[in-house]
Amino acid sequence: MRDNTIEVDRSVEPNQLNFAPRFNVAVAFIDRHLEDGRGDKVAIKTVDETWSYRTLSETVSRYGNHLLSLGIKPGDRLMMVVRDCPDFIAMFFGAIKAGIIPAPVNTLLRMEDYSYLISDSECAGLVYSAQFSETLEPALEASLHKPANVIVAEEMLELVSNASAELEVAATSHMDDCFWLYSSGSTGNPKGVVHPHRSMVCTSERFAKNTAGLCEEDTVFSVSKLFHSYGFGNAMTFPLWVGATIALSDQKVTPAMSFEMIKTFRPTVFFGVPTLYAQQLRAMETEKPDLSFLRICISAGEALPGDVFRRWKEQTGTLIIDGLGSTENLHIFIANRPDDYKFGTSGKPVSGYEIKLVDDNEQEITEPDVIGTVWAKGESSARLYWNNPEKTAATMKGEWLNTGDMYYRDADGYYHNAGRGDDMMKVGGLWCSPFEIEARLIEHPKVLEAVVVGHADEDGLLKPAAYVVLNDVEDAGDEMEQALVEHCREGLAHYKYPRWFHFVDDLPKTATGKIQRFKLREAG
């Protein structure tokens, strides 16, 4: 095999990925397109810029050369606090092509968080967009580690443009460390998730191409940002793998923003999150955007309520393909498919992944409809958590990854979300999934969003408490509470209904739109 190439054996199921002994993933995702005749094709477009695949390839090499010229060495970490833009992608792959390990992080963190990340990563370089300087500069002052190179992204553009567009590819293998992502754990400090070169190949081939059916003719738009593993795949590795076009925006995510970007870019593939899809449906009551060119929509981050799936299909005629993924597995490993889906579920294992449910004793559960913890095995698994051997040992069980997600598998093989391990509760000695109650609440026509967490009653026993966002705040009150209790009792087991209702204007969310349940538990 030629250096830096992959052979995909499609004669076996799942398709087998064979990597050349010398393999650098930047060639497979960037330089390959020039050989394949895509040099003049649009790779990335924003409201202000358009980059061809040739421009992207040349800029990747320029970034790699410039980073090396600063004294950042192969194997060193480059922390990136960079807004979503074409230069993010060029910098990321430029570092990889030079053998440097990029570590993009959340752009919406606090000063204390950045100070911790800089120290934890022991990065040789820190690049940040100027708009984040008010947070990053004091974080650097407070950090125990001082990177040798601190760079404002906008200030390096001219230097990068003058660097050579020819760069010798670093000699790496498919299992060498390639990039880091920091998990957005709900408790404790973020964890550095270390991925090898093969991870992004696996997710792009297994999910993007073979499951979701992305192809060269697609234009792909994702509201999830590049620093997050979901957006990382959606808005960068997936379209680059198949030679599609990326539509990119760094604007704050709102229904209005998403509709405007869809109108501007006319994507064929749209990646959203459940919260946004619910908000978009509400906005569609007064605004009717043209979504006719969308052929598929995809959701992850949290389980998609079946009612949102149903209403979206009724309103737009387009499927939302829901799936389960994680930073540790890089992207989605259980998913519905365009030709095989069941609303209210996360689907079936993506080809190339093995899934098992285990009980509290780590014994496999084989019977249907029994809740257990999801363990996954596949080629996109992270190698370890940086500087955290205890968490590595608890999560990475040989070839298996303990995801911490609670699911059950029905008799037809579809996986149903039951929440995280710390979201589950026992009511009257019986396990109760908050997601099941939430899904029922959202089916009520007056409910926009709902989250259920466990609160202790006067006897110290755990019971479901609901935080509800209504379509019309004027509907809040005792009458609405009673209507929702009856609604739950009509569709669920008799004990699965909220004992308390809190009508709120909004729910606490992460930068990627995931609901922060722990904040509601703490509010108890």
C-alpha positions in Angstrom: 0.0 0.0 0.0 1.1 3.6 -0.6 1.9 5.7 2.4 -1.1 7.5 4.1 -3.8 5.4 2.3 -6.6 3.3 3.4 -8.1 0.3 1.7 -11.8 -0.4 2.4 -12.8 -4.0 1.9 -16.5 -4.0 1.1 -16.7 -7.7 0.4 -17.1 -8.3 4.2 -19.6 -7.0 6.7 -18.7 -4.8 8.4 -16.4 -3.3 5.8 -12.8 -3.8 6.8 -10.5 -0.8 7.1 -6.9 -1.5 6.2 -4.4 1.2 6.9 -0.9 1.7 5.4 1.9 1.1 7.9 2.7 4.8 7.6 -0.5 6.7 7.9 -1.3 10.4 8.6 -5.0 11.2 8.5 -4.5 14.7 7.1 -3.6 13.2 3.8 -6.8 11.1 3.7 -9.1 14.0 4.6 -7.3 16.9 2.8 -4.6 16.1 0.2 -6.4 13.1 -1.3 -9.0 15.4 -2.8 -6.5 17.0 -5.2 -5.6 13.6 -6.5 -9.3 12.7 -6.9 -9.9 15.8 -9.0 -11.7 18.0 -6.5 -9.2 20.8 -6.3 -11.6 23.4 -7.7 -14.7 22.2 -5.8 -16.0 24.3 -2.9 -14.9 22.7 0.3 -16.0 25.3 2.8 -18.4 28.3 2.6 -19.4 30.9 5.1 -21.3 34.1 4.7 -18.0 35.8 4.0 -15.6 33.3 2.5 -15.5 30.4 0.0 -12.6 27.9 0.1 -11.9 25.3 -2.6 -10.3 22.0 -1.7 -7.1 23.3 -3.3 -7.1 26.4 -1.1 -7.8 24.2 1.9 -5.0 21.8 1.1 -2.5 24.6 0.6 -3.5 26.4 3.8 -3.3 23.2 5.8 0.4 22.9 4.7 1.0 26.6 5.4 -0.3 26.2 9.0 1.8 23.1 9.6 4.9 24.9 8.4 4.2 28.0 10.5 3.5 26.0 13.7 6.8 24.1 13.2 8.7 27.4 12.6 7.5 28.6 16.0 9.4 25.7 17.6 6.3 23.5 18.3 7.5 20.0 17.8 5.8 16.8 16.6 4.1 15.2 19.6 3.5 18.6 21.3 -0.1 19.7 22.1 -1.6 22.8 20.5 -4.6 24.0 22.4 -7.2 25.8 20.2 -9.8 28.2 21.5 -10.9 29.2 18.0 -14.2 30.2 16.6 -15.8 28.2 13.8 -14.2 29.3 10.5 -12.2 27.8 7.6 -9.0 28.6 9.4 -10.0 26.4 12.3 -10.2 23.4 10.0 -6.9 24.4 8.2 -5.1 24.9 11.6 -6.4 21.6 13.0 -5.3 19.5 10.0 -2.1 21.5 9.5 -1.0 20.6 13.0 -1.8 16.9 12.4 0.1 16.9 9.1 3.1 18.3 10.9 2.8 15.7 13.7 1.5 18.2 16.3 -1.5 17.2 18.4 -4.3 19.7 18.2 -6.7 20.0 21.2 -9.7 22.2 20.3 -11.7 23.2 23.4 -15.1 24.8 24.2 -15.1 28.5 23.3 -17.7 29.4 26.0 -15.9 28.4 29.2 -15.0 30.4 32.2 -11.6 31.8 33.0 -11.1 29.1 35.7 -11.9 26.4 33.2 -9.3 27.6 30.7 -6.7 28.0 33.4 -7.2 24.3 34.3 -7.1 23.1 30.7 -3.9 25.0 29.9 -2.3 23.4 33.0 -3.7 19.9 32.4 -2.8 19.7 28.8 0.8 21.1 29.2 0.3 22.5 25.8 3.3 23.9 23.9 1.1 26.3 22.0 -2.2 28.1 22.7 -4.1 29.7 19.8 -7.2 31.8 20.5 -9.5 34.0 18.6 -9.3 37.7 19.6 -12.9 37.8 20.7 -12.0 35.4 23.6 -9.0 37.5 24.9 -10.8 38.9 27.9 -11.2 35.3 29.2 -8.0 33.7 27.9 -5.5 36.4 29.1 -6.4 36.2 32.8 -6.6 32.4 32.4 -3.0 32.3 31.2 -1.9 34.5 34.1 -3.6 32.1 36.6 -2.4 28.9 34.9 0.3 26.8 36.5 1.6 26.0 33.0 2.9 28.7 30.7 2.9 27.7 27.0 6.0 28.7 25.1 3.8 30.0 22.3 0.6 32.1 22.9 -0.9 33.2 19.6 -3.9 35.4 18.7 -5.4 33.6 15.7 -6.1 36.8 13.7 -2.5 38.0 14.2 -1.0 34.9 12.6 -2.9 35.0 9.4 -0.4 37.1 7.4 2.5 34.9 8.7 0.6 31.8 7.7 -0.1 33.1 4.3 3.6 33.7 3.7 4.5 30.2 4.7 5.3 27.4 2.2 2.3 25.5 0.7 4.5 22.4 0.6 4.9 20.3 3.8 6.4 16.9 4.3 3.9 14.7 6.0 4.9 13.6 9.5 5.6 9.9 9.7 2.8 8.5 11.9 0.7 5.4 12.1 -3.0 4.9 12.4 -2.7 4.1 16.1 -0.5 7.1 17.0 -2.0 9.9 19.1 -3.6 12.4 16.6 -5.9 14.8 18.5 -7.6 15.5 21.8 -11.1 16.6 22.7 -12.0 17.5 26.2 -15.2 15.9 27.5 -17.8 18.2 28.9 -18.5 16.1 32.0 -21.4 17.2 34.1 -19.4 17.0 37.3 -15.7 17.6 38.0 -13.1 18.9 35.6 -13.2 18.1 31.9 -11.2 15.1 30.8 -8.7 15.0 27.9 -9.8 12.3 25.5 -6.9 11.1 23.4 -7.8 9.8 20.0 -5.5 8.1 17.4 -5.5 8.8 13.7 -7.9 6.0 12.8 -10.8 7.3 14.9 -12.1 10.0 12.5 -11.7 7.6 9.6 -13.9 5.0 11.4 -16.7 7.4 12.3 -16.7 9.0 8.9 -16.9 5.7 7.0 -19.1 3.8 9.4 -21.7 6.4 10.3 -21.5 9.3 7.8 -21.1 7.3 4.6 -22.5 3.9 5.3 -25.3 4.7 7.8 -26.4 8.3 7.1 -25.5 8.1 3.4 -23.5 11.3 3.0 -22.0 11.7 -0.4 -19.9 14.1 -2.5 -23.0 16.0 -3.9 -24.1 17.0 -0.4 -23.9 20.4 1.3 -23.7 19.9 5.1 -24.7 22.3 7.8 -24.4 21.7 11.5 -25.4 24.0 14.4 -23.1 22.1 16.8 -19.7 23.7 17.0 -16.4 22.2 15.9 -14.9 21.9 19.4 -17.6 19.4 20.3 -17.3 15.8 19.1 -20.7 16.0 17.5 -20.0 19.1 15.5 -16.4 17.9 14.9 -17.8 15.1 12.8 -20.9 16.9 11.3 -19.1 20.1 10.2 -15.6 18.9 9.4 -14.6 15.2 9.2 -17.9 13.8 7.6 -18.1 16.2 4.7 -14.4 16.1 4.1 -14.3 12.3 4.0 -16.9 12.1 1.2 -15.7 15.3 -0.6 -18.9 17.3 0.1 -19.2 21.0 0.9 -19.2 22.4 4.4 -21.5 25.3 5.3 -20.0 26.9 8.4 -21.3 29.6 10.8 -19.9 30.9 14.1 -23.2 32.6 15.1 -25.0 31.8 18.3 -27.5 29.0 17.7 -31.2 30.0 17.7 -34.1 28.9 15.5 -33.9 32.2 13.6 -30.1 31.7 13.0 -30.6 28.1 11.8 -33.4 29.1 9.4 -31.3 32.0 8.0 -28.3 29.7 7.4 -30.4 27.0 5.8 -31.9 29.7 3.5 -28.5 31.0 2.7 -26.6 27.7 2.1 -29.5 25.4 1.0 -27.9 22.3 2.7 -29.0 18.8 1.8 -27.9 17.5 5.2 -28.7 19.2 8.5 -27.4 18.3 11.9 -29.2 19.6 15.0 -29.9 18.7 18.6 -33.3 17.7 20.2 -33.7 21.1 22.0 -33.2 23.0 18.7 -35.6 20.8 16.8 -38.3 21.4 19.4 -37.6 25.2 19.2 -37.7 25.1 15.4 -41.1 23.4 15.5 -42.4 26.1 17.8 -41.0 28.8 15.5 -42.7 27.1 12.5 -46.1 27.9 13.9 -45.5 31.5 12.8 -42.7 31.1 10.2 -42.6 28.7 7.3 -39.0 28.3 6.1 -38.3 26.6 2.9 -36.7 23.2 3.9 -37.6 21.4 0.7 -33.9 20.8 -0.3 -33.1 19.0 3.0 -32.9 15.2 2.3 -32.0 14.1 5.8 -31.7 15.6 9.3 -29.7 14.1 12.1 -29.9 14.5 15.8 -27.7 13.5 18.8 -26.4 14.9 22.1 -29.6 13.7 23.9 -32.3 11.2 22.9 -34.8 12.7 20.5 -38.4 12.5 21.9 -40.6 10.5 19.6 -43.2 13.3 19.5 -40.5 15.7 18.1 -39.6 13.1 15.5 -43.3 12.7 14.5 -44.1 16.4 14.4 -40.9 17.2 12.4 -41.8 14.6 9.8 -45.4 16.0 9.6 -44.2 19.6 9.2 -41.3 19.1 6.9 -41.7 15.7 5.2 -38.1 14.9 6.3 -36.8 12.3 8.7 -34.7 13.1 11.7 -32.2 10.2 12.2 -31.5 10.0 15.9 -28.4 8.3 17.4 -26.2 7.8 20.5 -22.6 8.9 20.5 -19.9 10.0 22.8 -16.6 12.0 22.9 -14.8 8.8 23.8 -16.2 7.0 20.7 -15.9 10.3 18.8 -19.4 10.2 17.3 -22.5 8.1 16.8 -22.4 4.3 17.3 -26.1 3.4 17.7 -28.4 5.0 15.2 -31.6 4.9 13.2 -31.2 4.7 9.5 -33.2 6.3 6.6 -34.5 2.8 5.7 -34.7 1.3 9.2 -36.0 3.6 12.0 -38.3 3.5 15.0 -39.4 6.8 16.5 -38.6 7.3 20.1 -35.6 5.1 19.9 -31.9 5.6 19.2 -32.0 2.8 16.6 -29.6 -0.2 16.2 -25.8 -0.6 16.4 -23.9 1.1 13.5 -22.2 -1.4 11.3 -18.7 -1.9 12.6 -19.6 -1.5 16.3 -20.6 -4.1 18.8 -22.9 -3.1 21.6 -23.8 -4.9 24.8 -25.9 -4.0 27.9 -24.4 -4.9 31.3 -25.8 -5.0 34.8 -24.3 -3.6 38.0 -22.0 -6.6 38.2 -20.8 -6.0 34.6 -22.6 -9.1 33.4 -24.2 -9.0 30.0 -28.0 -8.6 29.8 -29.4 -10.7 26.9 -33.1 -10.6 27.5 -35.1 -7.7 26.0 -36.6 -4.7 27.8 -34.2 -4.8 30.7 -32.3 -1.6 31.5 -28.5 -1.8 31.6 -25.4 0.2 30.9 -24.2 0.5 27.3 -20.8 -0.8 26.5 -19.5 -0.3 23.0 -16.6 -1.8 21.0 -15.3 -0.2 17.8 -12.3 1.3 16.0 -13.1 4.9 16.9 -12.5 4.4 20.6 -10.2 6.8 22.4 -7.0 5.4 23.7 -7.2 6.9 27.2 -8.0 9.9 29.3 -4.9 12.2 29.6 -3.4 12.2 33.1 -6.3 10.2 34.6 -5.5 6.5 34.9 -8.3 5.8 37.4 -11.0 7.1 35.0 -9.3 5.4 32.1 -9.5 2.0 33.9 -13.2 2.6 34.9 -14.2 3.5 31.3 -11.9 1.7 28.9 -12.5 -2.0 29.6 -10.0 -3.6 27.2 -11.7 -3.3 23.7 -14.9 -2.2 25.3 -15.9 1.3 26.3 -18.3 1.8 29.3 -20.4 4.8 28.1 -22.4 5.3 31.3 -25.6 5.5 29.3 -28.6 3.5 30.5 -30.6 1.8 27.8 -32.8 -1.1 27.1 -33.2 -3.1 23.9 -36.6 -4.1 22.7 -37.5 -7.4 21.1 -36.9 -6.0 17.6 -33.4 -4.9 18.5 -33.9 -1.1 18.8 -32.3 0.6 21.7 -34.3 2.9 24.0 -32.8 5.6 26.1 -33.3 5.4 29.9 -31.0 8.3 30.8 -27.5 8.4 32.4 -26.8 6.2 35.4 -27.0 9.1 37.7 -30.4 10.2 36.1 -32.1 6.9 36.9 -34.3 6.7 40.0 -36.3 4.1 41.9 -39.9 4.9 42.7 -41.5 2.5 45.1 -38.7 0.1 44.6 -39.1 0.1 40.8 -36.7 1.7 38.3 -38.0 4.8 36.6 -36.5 6.4 33.5 -36.8 10.2 33.4 -36.6 10.1 29.6 -39.8 8.1 29.4 -41.7 10.6 31.5 -40.2 13.5 29.5 -41.2 11.9 26.2 -44.8 11.6 27.5 -44.9 15.2 28.8 -43.6 16.6 25.4 -46.5 14.8 23.7 -48.9 17.2 25.4 -49.7 20.0 22.9 -49.0 22.8 25.5 -45.5 21.6 26.4 -42.4 22.8 24.5 -39.7 21.2 26.6 -39.5 19.1 29.7 -36.9 17.6 32.0 -37.5 15.2 34.8 -35.0 14.7 37.7 -35.2 12.9 41.1 -36.0 15.0 44.1 -36.4 13.7 47.7 -39.8 13.9 49.3 -40.4 14.7 53.0 -39.5 11.1 53.9 -36.2 11.3 51.9 -37.5 9.0 49.2 -36.7 9.9 45.5 -39.6 10.9 43.3 -39.8 12.5 39.8 -39.9 16.3 39.6 -40.6 18.0 36.3 -39.2 21.2 34.9 -41.5 22.3 32.1 -41.3 25.0 29.5 -44.8 25.7 28.1 -45.6 27.1 24.7 -47.6 29.8 26.5 -46.5 30.9 30.0 -50.0 32.0 30.7 -51.0 28.3 30.9 -48.9 27.7 34.0 -50.8 26.8 37.2 -52.6 24.2 39.2 -54.9 23.4 36.4 -52.0 22.7 34.0 -50.3 20.5 36.6 -53.3 18.4 37.0 -53.7 18.1 33.3 -50.1 16.9 32.9 -50.5 14.4 35.8 -53.5 12.9 34.0 -51.7 12.9 30.7 -48.8 10.9 32.2 -51.0 8.5 34.0 -52.9 7.8 30.8 -49.8 6.8 28.9 -47.4 5.4 31.5 -47.3 3.0 34.4 -49.3 4.3 37.3 -46.2 5.3 39.4 -44.4 7.2 36.6 -45.7 10.7 36.9 -44.0 13.8 38.3 -44.9 14.6 42.0 -43.8 18.3 41.5 -44.0 20.7 38.6 -41.8 23.7 38.1 -42.9 25.9 35.2 -39.8 27.7 33.9 -38.9 30.1 31.1 -35.9 28.1 30.0 -33.8 25.1 30.9 -30.1 25.2 31.8 -28.0 24.0 28.8 -24.4 23.5 27.8 -22.9 25.4 24.9 -23.9 22.5 22.6 -27.5 22.6 23.7 -27.4 19.6 26.0 -29.6 20.1 29.1 -27.6 20.3 32.3 -29.7 18.0 34.5 -27.3 18.1 37.4 -28.2 21.8 37.9 -31.8 20.9 38.3 -31.0 18.0 40.6 -29.0 20.4 42.8 -31.8 22.9 42.8 -34.0 20.2 44.4 
